Amino acid sequence: MSHKAAKIGLTSLVLVLAFGALLYTTLSEGTEYYKHVDEVMADPNVWQGKNLQVHGFVVAKSIGRKRDSLDYQFDVHANGKVLRAHYTGIVPDTFKDESEVVLKGTLTKDGTFQVVKDGVMAKCPSKYEAKPGAGSAGTE
């Protein structure tokens, strides 16, 4: 009887270890951090190579594009800290100076943020937001 219990215990241990390893590798590859520019730039070495979503605002007059290409280079800032970003692809219509953006990508060893394909998300300008007091129907 103890031989049978040992086989069941060993099988259970192997299954638990295999499941744990699978769970660890799956979660570690898919983990993505959401940070503001100033949080990342406070200690950039911690964030190098990790999947990040970085929130900030496009620095005015920093958007540059290689001639006849979709290669963009621009700066994003938050709370006095600035991050240089590189992106290849089509940017949203709302992407412009001082627009609020969230970038998906990784921080490289040289301190630039490499944005992934379709990784630039620009928020709509405030002109689309409701004005204070609007929508309060029924008040007299």
C-alpha positions as CSV (number, residue, x, y, z in Angstrom):
1,M,0.0,0.0,0.0
2,S,2.8,2.5,0.8
3,H,4.4,1.8,-2.7
4,K,1.1,2.9,-4.3
5,A,0.9,6.0,-2.1
6,A,4.5,6.9,-3.1
7,K,3.7,6.6,-6.8
8,I,0.7,8.8,-6.4
9,G,2.7,11.4,-4.4
10,L,5.5,11.4,-6.9
11,T,3.1,11.8,-9.8
12,S,1.3,14.6,-8.0
13,L,4.6,16.4,-7.3
14,V,5.7,16.2,-11.0
15,L,2.3,17.5,-12.1
16,V,2.4,20.4,-9.7
17,L,6.0,21.3,-10.7
18,A,5.2,21.1,-14.4
19,F,2.0,23.3,-13.9
20,G,3.9,25.8,-11.8
21,A,6.7,26.1,-14.4
22,L,4.2,26.5,-17.2
23,L,2.3,29.2,-15.3
24,Y,5.6,31.0,-14.4
25,T,6.9,31.1,-18.0
26,T,3.5,32.2,-19.4
27,L,3.0,35.0,-16.9
28,S,6.6,36.3,-17.1
29,E,6.4,36.7,-20.9
30,G,3.1,38.4,-20.8
31,T,3.7,40.7,-17.9
32,E,3.4,44.4,-18.9
33,Y,3.9,47.3,-16.5
34,Y,2.0,50.6,-16.8
35,K,4.2,53.5,-15.7
36,H,4.4,57.3,-16.1
37,V,7.5,58.8,-17.8
38,D,8.8,60.2,-14.5
39,E,8.5,56.8,-12.8
40,V,10.6,55.1,-15.5
41,M,13.2,57.8,-15.7
42,A,13.7,57.8,-11.9
43,D,15.6,54.5,-12.3
44,P,15.8,53.5,-16.0
45,N,18.1,50.5,-15.4
46,V,15.2,48.7,-13.5
47,W,12.9,49.0,-16.6
48,Q,15.3,48.1,-19.4
49,G,14.1,45.2,-21.5
50,K,10.7,44.9,-19.7
51,N,7.4,45.2,-21.5
52,L,6.0,48.6,-20.6
53,Q,3.2,50.9,-21.2
54,V,4.4,54.4,-20.7
55,H,2.1,57.4,-20.1
56,G,3.1,61.0,-20.8
57,F,2.7,64.0,-23.1
58,V,4.5,64.7,-26.4
59,V,7.1,67.4,-26.0
60,A,6.3,70.4,-28.3
61,K,8.4,70.5,-31.5
62,S,10.1,67.2,-30.7
63,I,8.4,65.0,-33.3
64,G,10.7,64.1,-36.1
65,R,10.2,61.8,-39.1
66,K,12.7,60.4,-41.5
67,R,12.1,61.6,-45.0
68,D,9.9,59.2,-47.1
69,S,9.5,56.8,-44.2
70,L,7.3,56.0,-41.2
71,D,10.2,56.2,-38.8
72,Y,9.3,58.6,-36.0
73,Q,11.5,60.0,-33.1
74,F,9.9,62.1,-30.4
75,D,10.1,63.0,-26.7
76,V,7.5,62.3,-24.1
77,H,7.5,64.1,-20.7
78,A,5.8,63.9,-17.3
79,N,6.6,65.8,-14.1
80,G,9.9,67.3,-15.4
81,K,11.3,64.0,-16.8
82,V,11.7,63.3,-20.5
83,L,11.9,60.0,-22.4
84,R,13.1,59.7,-26.1
85,A,10.9,57.3,-28.1
86,H,11.3,55.7,-31.5
87,Y,8.4,54.3,-33.5
88,T,8.0,52.9,-37.0
89,G,4.4,52.8,-38.3
90,I,1.3,54.9,-38.8
91,V,0.5,57.3,-35.9
92,P,-3.0,58.2,-34.8
93,D,-4.6,61.4,-36.1
94,T,-4.6,62.8,-32.6
95,F,-0.8,62.3,-32.2
96,K,0.7,65.8,-32.1
97,D,2.6,68.3,-29.9
98,E,1.5,68.2,-26.3
99,S,-0.9,65.3,-26.9
100,E,-1.4,62.8,-24.1
101,V,-0.1,59.4,-25.1
102,V,0.4,55.9,-23.9
103,L,3.3,54.0,-25.6
104,K,3.8,50.2,-25.6
105,G,7.3,48.9,-25.9
106,T,10.6,48.4,-24.2
107,L,13.3,50.6,-22.8
108,T,16.6,49.9,-24.5
109,K,20.1,50.0,-23.0
110,D,20.8,53.4,-24.5
111,G,17.8,54.9,-22.7
112,T,15.4,55.2,-25.6
113,F,11.9,53.7,-25.6
114,Q,11.4,51.4,-28.6
115,V,7.7,51.4,-29.4
116,V,6.1,48.2,-30.8
117,K,3.9,48.1,-33.9
118,D,0.6,49.8,-33.3
119,G,2.0,50.9,-29.9
120,V,1.1,54.6,-30.0
121,M,-2.2,55.5,-28.4
122,A,-3.0,59.2,-28.3
123,K,-5.9,60.5,-26.3
124,C,-8.6,62.6,-27.9
125,P,-8.2,66.4,-27.3
126,S,-10.2,68.0,-24.6
127,K,-12.5,69.6,-27.1
128,Y,-14.4,66.3,-27.2
129,E,-15.0,66.3,-23.4
130,A,-18.2,67.6,-21.9
131,K,-18.0,71.2,-20.6
132,P,-18.5,71.7,-16.9
133,G,-22.2,71.9,-16.1
134,A,-23.2,70.4,-19.4
135,G,-25.7,67.5,-19.3
136,S,-27.3,68.5,-16.1
137,A,-30.9,68.5,-17.4
138,G,-33.9,69.3,-15.2
139,T,-32.3,72.0,-13.1
140,E,-34.1,75.3,-13.0
